């Protein structure tokens, strides 16, 4: 058994499940402490330090949400990752736990392989950040030991490379999947981070039987800090049937919910993520609702420049942003627009890593070249058209690695009868 993988506190009122899960994790090399209720869990956090907590949402007495809120008064999500466990009918609580500091969640009955991967990912991110902070302080305080510190950095970088690779796999798992049964829609995408972890993230998913949600967001900066925010945002933009979900609001009237308007989503994100000069983080966002029956898209584009709509017999049209980027727009009201599609029309969402890619002469690729390339390949299937665009982009920047994440999500609207849609993607 491997030792030293991490110290875990598992909190659950189901003693049989608690014991079984603890046994399996101990066999994997983790140190495990058990708590059967909220009060016992809080007592353990005062007596002992843990690397991660696995916390049941619903328990008698002090429930998981109250425990999470108490811990977050003294320990941040980076210092002490907390993964919530929830039954399927407890999703209304999960969205709220992300707002107060949960790192991730798993549903019951627990798939052990999924749980293990998520525990390892959270611990890897925690160790990576701790290593970075530790080394930065060491370099500032110990100039006389520079040679030894540089050797430690090299060793840490090798460890971080492996750990970040695991985190990158988790990030890729958040990209579009499972849309192969939606008639009338074909989606293809490309995702090429400039580093191990990306600040870009996008998705296309069902909101209900008649509507799809679609978004692409681009967090400023690169690496771990940008990736942590992008993953947090991807959780917030999940269509949970919960009172606190950003995308779906419960109502007393039939059908029991309403879809949050795109402008309301942008307004709420702008409220939750104001610009912090200390972190210097903000993000652009395209979020839209695709009404499959009405063949309409309602959307908001918060500071996002890379939007193109291509009708079957016309050149691509640039869709202008509706407002400034999230975090930079003070008192944004949220301007919403809509367009109607017909068979063979296409929608392209591009990150600015494509538009700002430079050639050896330091010229940017630009949105006009994207539009020209898409028009030249309009007769090709959308997957081949996107592949041709990426080929031209790689020729443009040549041997130089892109300085920003490259992401593009393309949607083609098929004929009225609707062939089975396809979701295809590639990652660099």
Buried (B, 14 or more C-beta within 10 A) or exposed (E): EEEEBBBBBBBBBBEEBBEEBBEBBEEBEBBBBBBBBBEBBBEBBEEEEBBBBBBBBBBEEBBBBEBBEBBBEEBEBBBBBBBBBBEEEBBBBBBBBBEEBBBBBBBBEBEBEEBBBBBBBBBBBBBBBEBBEEBEEBBEEEEEEEEEBEEBBEEBEEEBEEBBEBBBEBBBEBBBEEBEEBEBBBBBBBBBBBBBBBBBBBBBBBBBEEBBBBBBBBBBBBBBBBBBBBBBBBBBBBBBBBBBBBBBBEEEEEEEBEBBBBBBBBBBBBEEBEBEEEEEBBBBBBBBBBBBEEBBBBBBBBBBBBBBBBBEEEEBEEBEBBBBBBBBBEEBEBBBBEBEBEBBBBBBBBBBBBBBBBEEEEEBBBBEBBBBBBBEBBEEEBBEBBBBBBEBBBEBBEEEEBEBBBBBBBBBBBEEEBEEBBBBBEBB
